[in-house]
Amino acid sequence: MKFFVFKALYQNNHWLSPAYVGINEAGIIDYLSENPPQNSGNQELVNGIAVPSFVNSHSHAFQYAMAGLAERHSSHLSDNFWTWREAMYHLALTINPEQMEAIAAMLYAEMLRVGYTQVVEFHYVHQDLNGKPYQNPAELSERLIAAAQQVGIKITLIPIYYQKGGFGLPPNAGQKRFICQNLDEFARLREKVETLIKNQNNVFGGNGFHSLRAIELADIEAIRQLFPRGEILHLHLAEQKKEVKDCLQYTQNRPLEWLMNHLEIDEKFHLVHCTHLTTAETTALAKSGAKVVLCPSTEGNLGDGFFNLKLFQKSGGNWSIGTDSHIGLNPLEELRWLDYAQRLKTHQRNSFIAKNQADSGKYALEQAINTGRQAAGLYDRQDFFEIGKPLDALILDSQYPLFACTTLDNFISTWVYTSDPSANLGALVNGKWIIKHQAINQKERLVKNFQKAIGELANR
């Protein structure tokens, strides 16, 4: 057994200091205590503080290739989500499998560097450049898994069903690589993905459809039957006002209203964005047990609007964070964006407060970690670190100036609200250093492949 000795380790709302963590050869925790073990010959002393690493609950990896490129706005046009979407379609129509893997690998390495050790990949680019299935229908899914395995991040791959171009509309030319013509075609794709995932370490699966506007609503029961009950299910919902308006016009229901009228949603549903919900919908969603995935930097970049966070939390709702289009990657930035947007909207400072938690930083971390793990399909976790579970951790530099003079009682909010990835010593995945002192493993190769892919796309 190997032992790490950290200056401190943060559990759900309490500290171990010092912290002795023993792991077996698979990186599973066998010992966890403030007290040294009797036999601890193989010991690594770490002048750092261990906190739980983040789950990125919503990622479209290919969009990293266009991060920052949609910020040149014409003064004569209204630039909004729908015009941004056209630029995203252009990228999706040009990217090949090798480029997809290179872009995803670079992105995932950067996620590890800033503190994520697991990503939930909401994957809907399935077809070839002509909009036809590859000989291997799961070609691009396989590339995303390969990218994650290159860099050592854990991945929950969610192949997404995408069939329509809008409510009652056929798909448009820009969407041709997303489209499965029917459920049979999608079922074949899912079967291939399930085979890929089976028996692979650090690779997990999930279920999802893109949105209500992207499916044949009459098939909703058949779609739900395709996804096993008791497994996670992700979808976008009510992100844009136009989406809500179109849904009302087509179904006489708002999106969440229609979903709750036609499906029994529960704690395994993870609904992304949910920006435009009524007060009654927000309360009903929280009481259903379904979770919300919030992507503040992308939602802000796209001008989506504000989720009704305070009411959702007051009603018992839980949320996680994702980086979606990857205009931002820092998980602390996502948490601060989420909090500060609420403060600006409500003119109150206590956005991250619940009955059992009066520390904003601790509450934010609990939501991001606990609900993020559930978004990745990990519903078996009771504490941040547990005997019998892998040692996945973000290690913070105890000598970072503010950290070095802050008590443990004040540490989490100091970290969440004041720091950035330069305070990270590294990241452990299954008890192994994947990032150490900001160094990305095989960085030169990753960067070379990424630059080659971007050069071929010629979009920068």
PyMOL commands that set and color helices and strands:
alter all, ss='L'
color gray80, all
select helices_A, chain A and resi 61-66+81-92+97-114+139-151+173-175+183-197+212-214+217-226+241-251+255-262+279-288+296-302+309-314+331-346+360-375+401-404+408-418+421-423+443-457
alter helices_A, ss='H'
color red, helices_A
select strands_A, chain A and resi 2-11+14-16+19-23+29-33+43-52+54-59+116-123+154-161+203-205+207-209+233-237+269-273+291-294+319-321+393-397+424-429+432-436+439-440
alter strands_A, ss='S'
color yellow, strands_A
deselect
rebuild
show_as cartoon
